[in-house]
Amino acid sequence: MLIISCLTVSATRTITVSVSNPINSVRTDQPVVISLQPYGEVRSALVTLNGQEIPCQLDDLDQDESFDELCFLVDLDKKKKKEYTVTLYDTGEPRSYPARVFTEMVLRNTSDKKLTKNNQNNFIESITVRGDAADAYHIQHHHGVDFESELNGIRIYFDARQTLDLYGKFQKRLELKDTQFYTNDEQKAQGYGDDVLWVGQTFGLGAFRGWDGQKPTHIEPVRSRTQRIISYGPLRTIVELVDRGWQLPTANSQQPTVVNMTIRYTQYAGHRDTDVDVFFNKDVADYRFSTGVINVKGSEEFSDKKGLRACWGTDYPSTDTTKWKRETVGLAVLVPQKNIVSEEPANKDNYAFVMKVTDKKMAYKVNYTSANETFGYHTAKEWFDYLEAWRKEVDSPVVVNVKEGY
């Protein structure tokens, strides 16, 4: 049910946002993000299409208690355009809409490192540990921040690996609030999903790593590492990893350097893909980095040789194989060609890219499916065909034009 604040508000600005689809494919849940920097203080917003209200979201990216961006999602037919009216207010509170994404961080409330019980409730929003912390991996329930859309579920390990581990669903819905990544027997009987990937020391799904000239390296040593939630939804969730004082791996005669790095993960509703943005506080153009996907046992590889690399395979999602069935997953990473130095030969661990970072930042995307899904893909061919269509959509984003009103 839609909940609208009853506070009196005064309109400060109305703008018209034109959104067009440049390709001959139907598009759903396409994000439109408007910077609020030109409009001064914004405390609430209303977005309408043909006079009908649609959900929107205000986000404070730098956590200074002022909103920086407005986000809403659009559906567009083939090569069609729609016009949205956005009204920005300098008073009031953001409107509330049904949640289509979820995220949480939870401190363990027991010293039992093997705890798998859900319903932990020591909720936190940010946590920082020193680089010499003895066991950051076990500080949080489910070992780090998690987030989801209706189609996916991801947790990011709170340690030097910073690996993305995956939750596979049977049904298209939000589940992590209930299962907290550890599905009990009763929930399994009700059709809830579960962990579907063993990641070990690999990339898992597109973890960002260093590169020492021969192999990927973990994010260490660091002065401190942080996980924090920037936005809870309802249309997108944003989480960040901050590594302060990371001593970059060096190759050949490079001089060691220490940097601060922030990795931002953005999950949009209705999407199985996730946006990854990496920011540095220094120029790192002379250094090399890496990402990719795990080489699932016996997996089939796909590459378009233009930055899209993927696999389809089946393995146990845990080293404790007595409790788990084998799980089949499709994984993918999409890296801009401008950032690719090399596509490395597959080895027993990974399908890897070596990358460069220019202008102190880069962006890429990760994507996955579980064969458990009733709504997804169930063969390598289906998964790879979907990825080629997805790539075309990524390369042809909806076109947004903003026209100021009053």
ABEGO torsion letter per residue (X at the ends): XBBBBABBBBBABBBBBBBBBABABBBBGBBBBBBAAAAEBBABBBBBBGGBBBBBBBBBAAGAGBBABBBBBBBBBBGBBBBBBBBBBABEBBBBBBBABBBBBBBBABABAABABBGBABBBABBBBBAABABAAAABBGGEBBBBBAABBBBBBBBAAGBBBBBBBABBBBAAAAAGGBBBAAAAAAGBBBBABBAEABAEBGBBBBBAGABBBBBOBBABBBBBBABAOAABBBBBBBBBGBBBBBBEABBBBBBBBBBBBBBBBGBABBBBBBBBABBAAABBBBBEBBBBBGBBBBBAGAGBBBBBBBBBABABAAABBBBBBBBBBBBBAAABABBBBBBAABBBBBBBBBGGBBBBBBBBBBAABAABBABAAAAAAAAAAAAAAAABBBBBBBBBBX
